Amino acid sequence: MRSKLDPRAPLVLDTRELGRRPGSQRMVSLTAEAPAELGIEILRVPEGSPVDLDLRLEAVMDGVLVTGTATADLEGECARCLEPIEDSVTVDLQELYLYEPADGNDEDDDVSRLEGDLLDLEPVLRDAVVLALPFQPLCQDDCPGLCVECGARLADDPDHRHDEPVDPRWAALADLAPHPDED
């Protein structure tokens, strides 16, 4: 069976030198380009930016166990005030890539499989990064956000206030009340 994976793709790794000898292992340190849409809508790893991978590939009875870390820079915006955020993320990776079944019958879609001697690290990296990101990223833990009336950034002006809005049903009464400076 021909592999559908491109061995030149940045997150496709070749396990041929491990053979199928349980216990054989090798360390892999590489920098790969981040794939598109790695992250969530408001916080992501920029496409094409470097992702540093430190991995151990270990042959086991059923396949190849990949463990290690991935580190990448993040960019996005604060969920409260929309200010730019620049940060980094380091995630732990661990995935067992099973050998292809001898009969070619692959019934379980929920497992990672080797294609020949190649494994695709992208889905594992994507899952790890997305799960590590905060659902509501903030520029600082106590970010006050934006003024709901005018959109001013409250961190820039902590004393920002608006006059209490007048209920339109009572607005006409303001004209009847004597003004303090009219005495």
Phi and psi restraints in degrees (value plus and minus 20) as a CYANA .aco file:
   2 ARG   PHI     -99.4   -59.4
   2 ARG   PSI     120.4   160.4
   3 SER   PHI     -96.0   -56.0
   3 SER   PSI     121.8   161.8
   4 LYS   PHI    -107.3   -67.3
   4 LYS   PSI     -30.1     9.9
   5 LEU   PHI    -101.5   -61.5
   5 LEU   PSI     122.9   162.9
   6 ASP   PHI    -110.4   -70.4
   6 ASP   PSI      95.8   135.8
   7 PRO   PHI     -84.1   -44.1
   7 PRO   PSI     -34.1     5.9
   8 ARG   PHI    -110.0   -70.0
   8 ARG   PSI     -28.3    11.7
   9 ALA   PHI     -82.9   -42.9
   9 ALA   PSI     125.0   165.0
  10 PRO   PHI     -83.0   -43.0
  10 PRO   PSI     -48.0    -8.0
  11 LEU   PHI    -130.5   -90.5
  11 LEU   PSI      -1.7    38.3
  12 VAL   PHI    -122.3   -82.3
  12 VAL   PSI     105.2   145.2
  13 LEU   PHI    -133.2   -93.2
  13 LEU   PSI     124.3   164.3
  14 ASP   PHI    -117.9   -77.9
  14 ASP   PSI     106.9   146.9
  15 THR   PHI    -127.5   -87.5
  15 THR   PSI      -8.2    31.8
  16 ARG   PHI     -74.1   -34.1
  16 ARG   PSI     -62.1   -22.1
  17 GLU   PHI     -89.6   -49.6
  17 GLU   PSI     -33.9     6.1
  18 LEU   PHI     -95.1   -55.1
  18 LEU   PSI     -44.8    -4.8
  19 GLY   PHI      43.2    83.2
  19 GLY   PSI    -178.5  -138.5
  20 ARG   PHI    -135.5   -95.5
  20 ARG   PSI      22.3    62.3
  21 ARG   PHI    -119.9   -79.9
  21 ARG   PSI      82.0   122.0
  22 PRO   PHI     -73.0   -33.0
  22 PRO   PSI     114.8   154.8
  23 GLY   PHI      80.4   120.4
  23 GLY   PSI     -40.9    -0.9
  24 SER   PHI     -93.6   -53.6
  24 SER   PSI     122.5   162.5
  25 GLN   PHI    -169.4  -129.4
  25 GLN   PSI     144.0   184.0
  26 ARG   PHI    -170.8  -130.8
  26 ARG   PSI     129.5   169.5
  27 MET   PHI    -114.9   -74.9
  27 MET   PSI     120.9   160.9
  28 VAL   PHI    -152.1  -112.1
  28 VAL   PSI     102.8   142.8
  29 SER   PHI    -141.5  -101.5
  29 SER   PSI     103.2   143.2
  30 LEU   PHI    -172.0  -132.0
  30 LEU   PSI     141.8   181.8
  31 THR   PHI    -136.9   -96.9
  31 THR   PSI     104.1   144.1
  32 ALA   PHI    -140.1  -100.1
  32 ALA   PSI     138.7   178.7
  33 GLU   PHI     -98.7   -58.7
  33 GLU   PSI     117.4   157.4
  34 ALA   PHI     -87.2   -47.2
  34 ALA   PSI     115.5   155.5
  35 PRO   PHI     -92.1   -52.1
  35 PRO   PSI     148.8   188.8
  36 ALA   PHI     -86.0   -46.0
  36 ALA   PSI     128.4   168.4
  37 GLU   PHI      35.3    75.3
  37 GLU   PSI      25.7    65.7
  38 LEU   PHI    -113.9   -73.9
  38 LEU   PSI      74.9   114.9
  39 GLY   PHI     121.7   161.7
  39 GLY   PSI    -176.6  -136.6
  40 ILE   PHI    -134.2   -94.2
  40 ILE   PSI     154.2   194.2
  41 GLU   PHI     -76.3   -36.3
  41 GLU   PSI     -61.8   -21.8
  42 ILE   PHI    -121.9   -81.9
  42 ILE   PSI     -20.0    20.0
  43 LEU   PHI    -171.2  -131.2
  43 LEU   PSI     102.0   142.0
  44 ARG   PHI    -172.4  -132.4
  44 ARG   PSI     144.7   184.7
  45 VAL   PHI    -106.4   -66.4
  45 VAL   PSI     102.2   142.2
  46 PRO   PHI     -79.9   -39.9
  46 PRO   PSI     116.6   156.6
  47 GLU   PHI     -77.9   -37.9
  47 GLU   PSI     112.1   152.1
  48 GLY   PHI      66.1   106.1
  48 GLY   PSI     -28.4    11.6
  49 SER   PHI     -94.7   -54.7
  49 SER   PSI     139.6   179.6
  50 PRO   PHI     -92.1   -52.1
  50 PRO   PSI     118.5   158.5
  51 VAL   PHI    -139.9   -99.9
  51 VAL   PSI      97.1   137.1
  52 ASP   PHI    -108.9   -68.9
  52 ASP   PSI     104.9   144.9
  53 LEU   PHI    -137.4   -97.4
  53 LEU   PSI     109.3   149.3
  54 ASP   PHI    -141.6  -101.6
  54 ASP   PSI      89.2   129.2
  55 LEU   PHI    -148.9  -108.9
  55 LEU   PSI     134.6   174.6
  56 ARG   PHI    -141.1  -101.1
  56 ARG   PSI     104.5   144.5
  57 LEU   PHI    -124.8   -84.8
  57 LEU   PSI     104.5   144.5
  58 GLU   PHI    -151.2  -111.2
  58 GLU   PSI     106.8   146.8
  59 ALA   PHI     -95.9   -55.9
  59 ALA   PSI     111.5   151.5
  60 VAL   PHI    -146.2  -106.2
  60 VAL   PSI     157.6   197.6
  61 MET   PHI     -75.5   -35.5
  61 MET   PSI     -63.2   -23.2
  62 ASP   PHI    -115.6   -75.6
  62 ASP   PSI     -29.4    10.6
  63 GLY   PHI     150.9   190.9
  63 GLY   PSI    -162.5  -122.5
  64 VAL   PHI    -144.8  -104.8
  64 VAL   PSI     104.3   144.3
  65 LEU   PHI    -114.1   -74.1
  65 LEU   PSI     104.7   144.7
  66 VAL   PHI    -129.5   -89.5
  66 VAL   PSI     104.1   144.1
  67 THR   PHI    -152.4  -112.4
  67 THR   PSI     133.1   173.1
  68 GLY   PHI     135.9   175.9
  68 GLY   PSI    -179.4  -139.4
  69 THR   PHI    -152.9  -112.9
  69 THR   PSI     137.3   177.3
  70 ALA   PHI    -152.2  -112.2
  70 ALA   PSI     116.1   156.1
  71 THR   PHI    -147.2  -107.2
  71 THR   PSI     114.2   154.2
  72 ALA   PHI    -169.9  -129.9
  72 ALA   PSI     136.0   176.0
  73 ASP   PHI    -103.3   -63.3
  73 ASP   PSI     128.6   168.6
  74 LEU   PHI    -137.6   -97.6
  74 LEU   PSI     132.0   172.0
  75 GLU   PHI    -163.9  -123.9
  75 GLU   PSI     129.6   169.6
  76 GLY   PHI     157.6   197.6
  76 GLY   PSI    -170.0  -130.0
  77 GLU   PHI    -163.4  -123.4
  77 GLU   PSI     132.4   172.4
  78 CYS   PHI     -85.4   -45.4
  78 CYS   PSI     116.1   156.1
  79 ALA   PHI     -90.8   -50.8
  79 ALA   PSI     -38.9     1.1
  80 ARG   PHI    -118.8   -78.8
  80 ARG   PSI     -63.3   -23.3
  81 CYS   PHI    -136.9   -96.9
  81 CYS   PSI     -23.1    16.9
  82 LEU   PHI      47.2    87.2
  82 LEU   PSI      -5.8    34.2
  83 GLU   PHI     -90.4   -50.4
  83 GLU   PSI     128.6   168.6
  84 PRO   PHI     -82.2   -42.2
  84 PRO   PSI     123.6   163.6
  85 ILE   PHI    -141.6  -101.6
  85 ILE   PSI     112.8   152.8
  86 GLU   PHI    -146.0  -106.0
  86 GLU   PSI     107.1   147.1
  87 ASP   PHI    -172.2  -132.2
  87 ASP   PSI    -193.4  -153.4
  88 SER   PHI    -158.2  -118.2
  88 SER   PSI     142.5   182.5
  89 VAL   PHI    -157.3  -117.3
  89 VAL   PSI     118.8   158.8
  90 THR   PHI    -142.0  -102.0
  90 THR   PSI     105.4   145.4
  91 VAL   PHI    -141.9  -101.9
  91 VAL   PSI     129.6   169.6
  92 ASP   PHI    -108.7   -68.7
  92 ASP   PSI     118.7   158.7
  93 LEU   PHI    -138.3   -98.3
  93 LEU   PSI     117.3   157.3
  94 GLN   PHI    -174.9  -134.9
  94 GLN   PSI     100.8   140.8
  95 GLU   PHI    -172.3  -132.3
  95 GLU   PSI     118.8   158.8
  96 LEU   PHI    -120.5   -80.5
  96 LEU   PSI      99.6   139.6
  97 TYR   PHI    -118.9   -78.9
  97 TYR   PSI      93.8   133.8
  98 LEU   PHI     -99.7   -59.7
  98 LEU   PSI     126.9   166.9
  99 TYR   PHI     -84.4   -44.4
  99 TYR   PSI     133.8   173.8
 100 GLU   PHI     -84.3   -44.3
 100 GLU   PSI     119.3   159.3
 101 PRO   PHI     -84.7   -44.7
 101 PRO   PSI     123.6   163.6
 102 ALA   PHI     -81.3   -41.3
 102 ALA   PSI     -53.7   -13.7
 103 ASP   PHI    -105.4   -65.4
 103 ASP   PSI     -22.0    18.0
 104 GLY   PHI      55.4    95.4
 104 GLY   PSI     -17.5    22.5
 105 ASN   PHI    -108.9   -68.9
 105 ASN   PSI      83.6   123.6
 106 ASP   PHI    -128.6   -88.6
 106 ASP   PSI      67.6   107.6
 107 GLU   PHI    -104.6   -64.6
 107 GLU   PSI     -46.7    -6.7
 108 ASP   PHI    -115.2   -75.2
 108 ASP   PSI      88.3   128.3
 109 ASP   PHI    -102.5   -62.5
 109 ASP   PSI     -29.8    10.2
 110 ASP   PHI    -110.5   -70.5
 110 ASP   PSI     -11.1    28.9
 111 VAL   PHI    -135.1   -95.1
 111 VAL   PSI     132.5   172.5
 112 SER   PHI    -105.8   -65.8
 112 SER   PSI     117.6   157.6
 113 ARG   PHI    -145.1  -105.1
 113 ARG   PSI     127.4   167.4
 114 LEU   PHI     -95.0   -55.0
 114 LEU   PSI     125.0   165.0
 115 GLU   PHI    -131.9   -91.9
 115 GLU   PSI      80.1   120.1
 116 GLY   PHI      48.7    88.7
 116 GLY   PSI    -139.7   -99.7
 117 ASP   PHI    -125.5   -85.5
 117 ASP   PSI     -11.2    28.8
 118 LEU   PHI    -123.4   -83.4
 118 LEU   PSI     125.2   165.2
 119 LEU   PHI    -149.3  -109.3
 119 LEU   PSI     126.8   166.8
 120 ASP   PHI    -125.7   -85.7
 120 ASP   PSI      93.3   133.3
 121 LEU   PHI    -103.9   -63.9
 121 LEU   PSI     -34.4     5.6
 122 GLU   PHI     -76.9   -36.9
 122 GLU   PSI     -68.8   -28.8
 123 PRO   PHI     -81.9   -41.9
 123 PRO   PSI     -57.0   -17.0
 124 VAL   PHI     -88.1   -48.1
 124 VAL   PSI     -63.9   -23.9
 125 LEU   PHI     -82.2   -42.2
 125 LEU   PSI     -65.1   -25.1
 126 ARG   PHI     -79.2   -39.2
 126 ARG   PSI     -68.4   -28.4
 127 ASP   PHI     -80.8   -40.8
 127 ASP   PSI     -64.6   -24.6
 128 ALA   PHI     -84.8   -44.8
 128 ALA   PSI     -63.1   -23.1
 129 VAL   PHI     -87.6   -47.6
 129 VAL   PSI     -67.6   -27.6
 130 VAL   PHI     -80.4   -40.4
 130 VAL   PSI     -61.6   -21.6
 131 LEU   PHI     -90.2   -50.2
 131 LEU   PSI     -45.2    -5.2
 132 ALA   PHI    -102.7   -62.7
 132 ALA   PSI     -38.7     1.3
 133 LEU   PHI     -98.5   -58.5
 133 LEU   PSI     124.0   164.0
 134 PRO   PHI     -88.3   -48.3
 134 PRO   PSI     123.8   163.8
 135 PHE   PHI     -84.5   -44.5
 135 PHE   PSI     -58.5   -18.5
 136 GLN   PHI    -143.3  -103.3
 136 GLN   PSI      63.8   103.8
 137 PRO   PHI     -85.3   -45.3
 137 PRO   PSI     119.5   159.5
 138 LEU   PHI    -142.9  -102.9
 138 LEU   PSI     128.9   168.9
 139 CYS   PHI     -92.1   -52.1
 139 CYS   PSI     -48.6    -8.6
 140 GLN   PHI    -173.7  -133.7
 140 GLN   PSI     134.7   174.7
 141 ASP   PHI     -77.4   -37.4
 141 ASP   PSI     -55.2   -15.2
 142 ASP   PHI    -127.2   -87.2
 142 ASP   PSI      13.9    53.9
 143 CYS   PHI     -79.1   -39.1
 143 CYS   PSI     102.7   142.7
 144 PRO   PHI     -98.7   -58.7
 144 PRO   PSI     -33.8     6.2
 145 GLY   PHI      67.9   107.9
 145 GLY   PSI    -170.2  -130.2
 146 LEU   PHI    -134.2   -94.2
 146 LEU   PSI     132.2   172.2
 147 CYS   PHI     -85.8   -45.8
 147 CYS   PSI     110.8   150.8
 148 VAL   PHI     -90.8   -50.8
 148 VAL   PSI     -39.7     0.3
 149 GLU   PHI    -109.2   -69.2
 149 GLU   PSI     -64.9   -24.9
 150 CYS   PHI    -139.6   -99.6
 150 CYS   PSI     -29.5    10.5
 151 GLY   PHI      63.5   103.5
 151 GLY   PSI     -11.4    28.6
 152 ALA   PHI     -86.4   -46.4
 152 ALA   PSI     124.2   164.2
 153 ARG   PHI     -97.2   -57.2
 153 ARG   PSI      95.2   135.2
 154 LEU   PHI     -89.5   -49.5
 154 LEU   PSI     -43.5    -3.5
 155 ALA   PHI     -88.5   -48.5
 155 ALA   PSI     -48.8    -8.8
 156 ASP   PHI     -97.0   -57.0
 156 ASP   PSI     -47.2    -7.2
 157 ASP   PHI    -159.6  -119.6
 157 ASP   PSI      64.4   104.4
 158 PRO   PHI     -82.0   -42.0
 158 PRO   PSI     -43.5    -3.5
 159 ASP   PHI    -113.7   -73.7
 159 ASP   PSI      -6.2    33.8
 160 HIS   PHI     -81.2   -41.2
 160 HIS   PSI     105.8   145.8
 161 ARG   PHI    -163.6  -123.6
 161 ARG   PSI     140.3   180.3
 162 HIS   PHI    -147.5  -107.5
 162 HIS   PSI     131.6   171.6
 163 ASP   PHI     -83.4   -43.4
 163 ASP   PSI     128.9   168.9
 164 GLU   PHI     -78.1   -38.1
 164 GLU   PSI     112.6   152.6
 165 PRO   PHI     -87.6   -47.6
 165 PRO   PSI     122.6   162.6
 166 VAL   PHI    -110.4   -70.4
 166 VAL   PSI     110.1   150.1
 167 ASP   PHI     -83.4   -43.4
 167 ASP   PSI     104.2   144.2
 168 PRO   PHI     -78.8   -38.8
 168 PRO   PSI     -43.5    -3.5
 169 ARG   PHI     -90.9   -50.9
 169 ARG   PSI     -42.1    -2.1
 170 TRP   PHI    -127.5   -87.5
 170 TRP   PSI     -20.5    19.5
 171 ALA   PHI     -77.4   -37.4
 171 ALA   PSI     -57.4   -17.4
 172 ALA   PHI     -84.9   -44.9
 172 ALA   PSI     -49.0    -9.0
 173 LEU   PHI     -87.7   -47.7
 173 LEU   PSI     -45.4    -5.4
 174 ALA   PHI     -82.4   -42.4
 174 ALA   PSI     -50.3   -10.3
 175 ASP   PHI     -94.2   -54.2
 175 ASP   PSI     -43.3    -3.3
 176 LEU   PHI    -104.8   -64.8
 176 LEU   PSI     -47.5    -7.5
 177 ALA   PHI     -94.0   -54.0
 177 ALA   PSI     119.8   159.8
 178 PRO   PHI     -88.6   -48.6
 178 PRO   PSI     118.5   158.5
 179 HIS   PHI    -103.1   -63.1
 179 HIS   PSI     121.1   161.1
 180 PRO   PHI     -79.0   -39.0
 180 PRO   PSI     -48.5    -8.5
 181 ASP   PHI    -109.8   -69.8
 181 ASP   PSI     -14.3    25.7
 182 GLU   PHI    -115.6   -75.6
 182 GLU   PSI     -19.8    20.2
